[in-house]
Amino acid sequence: MKKVMFGALVVALMAATAPSAFAESKEIAVIVKTANANFWQNVRKGAEAAIKEQPNYTLNFQGPASESNVADEVNMVDNAINRKVAGIVLAPSDPDALIPSAKKAWESGIPLVLIDSAMSPAGDKYYQAFLSTNNDKAGRNCAEELIKRIGTTGKVAIMSYVPGVGSEIGRVGGFTSYIKEHSKIEIVGPFYSQSLMATALNQTIDILAANPDLKGIFGANEPTAEGMGRALVQAGKVGQISAIGFDGNQGLQDFVRNGTLQGIAVQGSFQMGQLGVQTLVKIIAGQKVEKNIDTGVVFVTKDNIDSAEAKNVLY
């Protein structure tokens, strides 16, 4: 009886002090919102750069077909736990849906590092570090830049992506708050593209037609901003509407260069992947790390797009 009680106590202590610093597996799983976007492929490049410095570990990069396939991402995390990986770097596509999986990782002694988007507060104890853009600050910066260009009156549309995602809540929330606090601008939207470029294009075409007096527009992530830019071109609105985007793939860079977009807020996506893996390796080794790590944003315009600062974040 004493042996049974002692065994139960050991299990409880292991769960309470998880994650373990003595990982048996050498696989690091990097699981992102979707594998089909340049932003996440740049995260992959960062993770691959980090793993080259860690000859004792291997990298397994995965992501669903789209950001709205939350169940697929949950399955990927659960499968990684079942494989008993050394650790997981995760960009959760939903603030609540991934909490049960994060709890399983914790109970299994598998360290978890979040990147890009947070979980709801109920999941805070199950991860050891969170690397992200300060999305509220970045959204406010985008609103500030838009007001500089259109003034404090008029109408602005918000083109968002997946409602309820941690990054979306902070980014669009920060943008909206700044507009309300510093102007009398009327906000149209937000409209949700589900991170599909074609959906964003069609939504923007409709919004431009329904709001001929629109002065500004904000596209809150890569596929949304790219669809928005294409719609501005198709509608012949380039130069007539001030447009601010988010993220920095080649298509968005081209829109900045040709004046379709007046600026893009670009996250350190490569840094997220690189620092995510580096931080995870430190945790596995039992080293202390900061709970929250800001990976930063650069606001890129036609004037600074060729600067070293911009080139470090564009992809």
LUMTORGU-289835 format. One record per residue (C-alpha): residue number from 1; residue in one letter; x, y, z. Coordinates in Angstrom, 1 decimal. Each point is the difference from the previous one (the first is absolute). Example, Ala and Ser with C-alpha at 12.3 -4.5 7.8 and 13.67 -1.06 7.14 Angstrom:
BEGIN
 seq type     c1     c2     c3
   1    A   12.3   -4.5    7.8
   2    S    1.4    3.4   -0.7
! end
This chain:
BEGIN
 seq type     c1     c2     c3
   1    M    0.0    0.0    0.0
   2    K    2.9    2.4    0.9
   3    K    1.6   -0.8   -3.3
   4    V   -3.2    0.9   -1.9
   5    M   -0.3    3.2    1.9
   6    F    3.6    0.9   -0.6
   7    G   -0.3   -0.7   -3.7
   8    A   -3.1    2.2   -0.2
   9    L    1.9    2.8    1.8
  10    V    2.9   -0.2   -2.4
  11    V   -2.4    0.2   -3.0
  12    A   -1.7    3.0    1.6
  13    L    3.3    1.8    0.6
  14    M    1.1   -0.7   -3.6
  15    A   -3.2    1.6   -1.3
  16    A    0.3    2.9    2.4
  17    T    3.6    0.8   -1.0
  18    A   -0.4   -0.8   -3.7
  19    P    1.6    0.5   -2.5
  20    S    2.9   -2.3    0.6
  21    A    3.6    1.1   -0.9
  22    F    0.9   -3.5   -0.9
  23    A   -1.7   -0.6   -3.4
  24    E    0.5   -3.5   -1.5
  25    S   -1.1    0.9   -3.5
  26    K    2.1    2.3   -2.2
  27    E   -2.9    1.2   -2.2
  28    I   -1.1    3.6    0.3
  29    A   -3.5    0.5   -1.5
  30    V   -0.8    3.5   -1.4
  31    I   -3.7    0.2   -0.7
  32    V   -1.4    3.2   -1.6
  33    K   -3.5    1.2   -1.0
  34    T    0.5   -1.0   -3.7
  35    A    2.9   -1.1   -2.1
  36    N   -1.5    1.8   -3.0
  37    A    1.1    3.6    0.6
  38    N    3.3    1.7   -0.5
  39    F    0.0    1.4    3.5
  40    W    0.0   -3.5    1.5
  41    Q    2.5   -1.3   -2.5
  42    N    2.3    2.8    1.2
  43    V   -0.6   -1.2    3.6
  44    R    1.1   -3.4   -1.4
  45    K    3.2    1.5   -1.4
  46    G    0.8    1.4    3.4
  47    A   -0.7   -3.3    1.8
  48    E    2.2   -1.8   -2.5
  49    A    2.8    2.5    0.5
  50    A   -0.2   -0.6    3.8
  51    I    0.0   -3.8   -0.3
  52    K    3.2    0.1   -2.1
  53    E    1.7    1.3    3.2
  54    Q   -1.5   -3.0    2.0
  55    P    1.5   -3.2   -1.5
  56    N   -1.6   -2.1    2.7
  57    Y   -3.6    1.0   -1.1
  58    T   -2.1   -0.5   -3.1
  59    L   -2.8    2.3   -1.2
  60    N   -3.5   -1.0   -1.0
  61    F   -2.0    3.0   -1.5
  62    Q   -3.7   -0.3   -0.5
  63    G   -3.1    2.1   -0.6
  64    P   -3.6   -0.5   -1.3
  65    A   -1.1    0.8   -3.5
  66    S   -1.6    3.3    1.3
  67    E   -0.2    1.9    3.3
  68    S   -3.6   -0.8    0.4
  69    N    0.8   -3.8    0.2
  70    V    0.3    0.2    3.8
  71    A   -0.8   -3.7    0.5
  72    D    2.8   -1.0   -2.2
  73    E    2.5    2.0    2.0
  74    V   -1.4   -1.5    3.2
  75    N    0.7   -3.5   -1.5
  76    M    3.5    1.0   -0.9
  77    V    0.8    1.0    3.5
  78    D   -1.6   -3.1    1.5
  79    N    2.0   -2.2   -2.4
  80    A    3.2    1.8    1.0
  81    I   -0.8   -0.7    3.6
  82    N   -0.7   -3.7   -0.7
  83    R    3.4   -0.2   -1.8
  84    K    1.5    1.4    3.2
  85    V    1.9    2.8   -1.7
  86    A    2.7    1.9    1.8
  87    G   -2.0    3.2   -0.2
  88    I   -2.6    1.9   -2.0
  89    V    0.1    3.5   -1.5
  90    L   -3.7    0.9   -0.7
  91    A   -1.8    2.8   -1.7
  92    P   -3.6   -0.6    1.3
  93    S   -2.7    0.7   -2.5
  94    D   -2.6    0.3    2.7
  95    P    0.4    1.4    3.6
  96    D   -2.1   -2.8    1.6
  97    A    0.0   -3.0   -2.3
  98    L    3.7   -0.8    0.6
  99    I   -0.1    0.2    3.8
 100    P   -0.9   -3.7    0.6
 101    S    3.0   -0.9   -2.2
 102    A    2.2    2.4    1.8
 103    K   -1.1   -1.6    3.3
 104    K    0.9   -3.5   -1.4
 105    A    3.4    1.3   -0.9
 106    W    0.5    1.3    3.5
 107    E   -1.1   -3.2    1.6
 108    S    2.3   -2.0   -2.3
 109    G    3.0    2.1    0.9
 110    I    0.3    1.5   -3.5
 111    P    1.0    3.7    0.0
 112    L   -2.1    2.4   -2.0
 113    V    1.0    3.3   -1.6
 114    L   -2.7    2.1   -1.6
 115    I    0.6    2.4   -2.9
 116    D   -2.1    2.7   -1.7
 117    S   -3.3   -0.6    1.9
 118    A   -0.9   -0.4    3.6
 119    M   -2.3   -2.5    1.7
 120    S   -2.8    1.0    2.3
 121    P    1.2    0.6    3.6
 122    A   -1.2   -3.4    1.0
 123    G    2.9   -1.4   -2.0
 124    D    2.7    2.2    1.4
 125    K    1.5   -2.7    2.4
 126    Y    0.5   -2.5   -2.8
 127    Y    2.6    1.8   -2.1
 128    Q    3.4    1.3    1.1
 129    A    0.6    2.9   -2.4
 130    F   -2.0    2.2   -2.5
 131    L    1.8    1.7   -2.9
 132    S   -2.1    2.4   -1.9
 133    T   -0.6    3.4   -1.5
 134    N   -1.6    2.4    2.4
 135    N   -3.1   -0.1   -2.2
 136    D   -1.9    2.7    1.9
 137    K    3.0    2.4   -0.4
 138    A    0.4   -1.0   -3.6
 139    G   -3.7    0.6   -0.7
 140    R    0.2    3.4    1.6
 141    N    3.0    0.9   -2.1
 142    C   -1.9   -0.9   -3.2
 143    A   -2.9    2.2    1.1
 144    E    2.4    2.9    0.8
 145    E    1.6   -0.3   -3.4
 146    L   -3.4   -0.1   -1.7
 147    I   -1.1    3.1    1.8
 148    K    3.1    1.8   -1.1
 149    R   -1.1   -0.5   -3.5
 150    I   -3.7    0.6    0.1
 151    G   -0.6    2.3    3.0
 152    T   -2.4   -0.5    2.8
 153    T   -3.3   -0.2   -1.8
 154    G   -1.5   -2.2   -2.7
 155    K   -0.6   -3.7   -0.4
 156    V    2.4   -2.9    0.4
 157    A   -0.6   -3.7   -0.7
 158    I    1.7   -2.8    2.0
 159    M    0.7   -3.2   -1.9
 160    S    0.8   -2.7    2.6
 161    Y    0.7   -3.7   -0.1
 162    V   -1.2   -2.7    2.5
 163    P   -2.2    1.4    2.9
 164    G    1.1   -0.9    3.5
 165    V    3.7   -0.9   -0.9
 166    G    2.3    1.5    2.6
 167    S    2.0    2.1   -2.5
 168    E   -3.2    1.2   -1.7
 169    I   -1.5    1.1    3.3
 170    G    3.1    2.1    0.9
 171    R    0.7    1.3   -3.5
 172    V   -3.5    1.1   -1.0
 173    G   -0.9    0.9    3.6
 174    G    3.1    2.3    0.2
 175    F   -0.8    1.6   -3.4
 176    T   -3.7    0.6    0.9
 177    S    0.8    1.4    3.4
 178    Y    2.6    2.5   -1.4
 179    I   -2.5    1.2   -2.7
 180    K   -2.7    0.5    2.6
 181    E    2.3    1.7    2.5
 182    H    1.7    2.4   -2.5
 183    S   -2.5    0.8   -2.7
 184    K   -3.7    0.3   -1.1
 185    I    0.5   -2.6   -2.7
 186    E   -2.9   -2.3   -0.8
 187    I    1.1   -3.7    0.0
 188    V   -1.5   -2.4   -2.6
 189    G    0.3   -3.6    1.0
 190    P    2.0   -2.0    1.0
 191    F   -0.5   -2.5   -2.7
 192    Y    1.6   -3.5    0.3
 193    S    1.8   -1.7   -2.9
 194    Q    0.8   -3.2    1.9
 195    S    3.5    0.8   -1.2
 196    L   -0.9   -0.8   -3.6
 197    M    1.3    2.5   -2.6
 198    A   -2.9   -0.6   -2.5
 199    T   -2.5    0.6    2.8
 200    A    1.7    3.2    1.0
 201    L    0.1    1.2   -3.6
 202    N   -3.8   -0.6   -0.5
 203    Q   -0.9    1.5    3.3
 204    T    2.1    3.1   -0.8
 205    I   -1.5    0.4   -3.4
 206    D   -3.5    0.0    1.6
 207    I    1.0    2.4    2.7
 208    L    1.5    2.5   -2.4
 209    A   -3.2   -0.1   -2.1
 210    A   -2.2    0.5    3.1
 211    N    2.2    2.8    1.4
 212    P    1.1    2.4   -2.8
 213    D    1.0    2.5    2.7
 214    L    2.5   -2.3    1.6
 215    K    3.2    1.8    0.9
 216    G    2.1   -2.8    1.5
 217    I    0.2   -3.8    0.4
 218    F    2.0   -2.4    2.2
 219    G    0.9   -3.6   -0.9
 220    A    0.9   -1.8    3.2
 221    N    2.1   -3.0   -1.3
 222    E    1.9   -1.2   -3.0
 223    P   -2.7   -1.7   -2.2
 224    T   -2.6    2.6    1.1
 225    A    2.2    3.0   -0.9
 226    E    1.0   -1.6   -3.3
 227    G   -3.6   -0.6   -1.0
 228    M   -0.8    3.6    1.1
 229    G    2.8    1.3   -2.2
 230    R   -1.1   -1.9   -3.0
 231    A   -3.5    1.3    0.5
 232    L    1.2    3.6    0.1
 233    V    1.8   -0.6   -3.3
 234    Q   -3.0   -1.7   -1.6
 235    A   -2.4    2.8    1.2
 236    G    2.4    2.8   -1.3
 237    K    0.3    1.4    3.5
 238    V    3.8    0.0    0.3
 239    G    1.0    3.5    1.2
 240    Q   -3.5    0.9    0.9
 241    I   -0.2   -2.0    3.2
 242    S    2.7   -0.2    2.7
 243    A    0.7   -3.7    0.7
 244    I    2.1   -1.5    2.7
 245    G    0.8   -3.7    0.1
 246    F    1.6   -2.5    2.4
 247    D    2.8   -2.5   -0.7
 248    G    2.7    0.2   -2.7
 249    N   -0.1   -2.6   -2.8
 250    Q    1.2    0.9   -3.5
 251    G   -3.5    0.9   -1.2
 252    L   -0.5    2.5    2.8
 253    Q    3.5    1.4   -0.6
 254    D   -1.0    0.6   -3.7
 255    F   -3.2    1.8    1.1
 256    V    2.1    2.3    2.2
 257    R    2.4    0.7   -2.8
 258    N   -2.7    0.8   -2.5
 259    G   -2.1    2.1    2.4
 260    T   -3.0   -2.4    0.4
 261    L    0.8   -0.2    3.7
 262    Q    1.5    3.0    1.9
 263    G    1.6   -2.3    2.5
 264    I    0.2   -3.5    1.6
 265    A    0.7   -1.0    3.6
 266    V    2.4   -2.9   -0.2
 267    Q    0.5   -2.5    2.8
 268    G    3.3   -1.8    0.7
 269    S   -1.3   -3.3   -1.4
 270    F    3.5   -1.5   -0.5
 271    Q    0.8    1.1    3.5
 272    M   -3.1   -1.8    1.4
 273    G    1.2   -3.3   -1.5
 274    Q    3.6    0.5    0.9
 275    L   -0.5    1.3    3.6
 276    G   -2.9   -2.5    0.5
 277    V    2.3   -3.0   -0.5
 278    Q    2.9    1.6    1.8
 279    T   -2.2    0.8    3.0
 280    L   -1.4   -3.5    0.0
 281    V    3.5   -1.6    0.0
 282    K    0.9    2.2    3.0
 283    I   -3.2   -1.2    1.9
 284    I    0.8   -3.7   -0.8
 285    A    3.5    0.6    1.5
 286    G   -1.6    1.4    3.2
 287    Q    1.0    3.6   -0.6
 288    K   -2.2    2.9    1.0
 289    V   -1.6    2.1   -2.7
 290    E   -2.3    3.0   -0.1
 291    K   -3.7   -0.9    0.0
 292    N   -0.8    2.7   -2.6
 293    I    2.4    1.0   -2.9
 294    D   -0.9    2.8   -2.4
 295    T    1.3   -0.8   -3.6
 296    G   -0.8    3.5   -1.2
 297    V   -1.5    1.8   -3.1
 298    V    1.4    2.2   -2.7
 299    F   -2.3    2.5   -1.8
 300    V    1.1   -0.2   -3.7
 301    T   -0.7    2.7   -2.5
 302    K    1.3    0.9   -3.5
 303    D    2.6    2.2    1.7
 304    N    1.6   -2.7    2.2
 305    I   -0.8   -3.3   -1.8
 306    D    3.6   -0.4   -1.2
 307    S    1.5    0.8    3.4
 308    A    1.9   -2.7    2.0
 309    E   -2.7    0.2    2.7
 310    A   -2.7   -0.9   -2.5
 311    K    2.0   -2.7   -1.7
 312    N    0.4   -1.8    3.3
 313    V   -3.7   -0.6    0.3
 314    L   -1.3   -0.1   -3.6
 315    Y   -0.4   -3.4   -1.6
! end
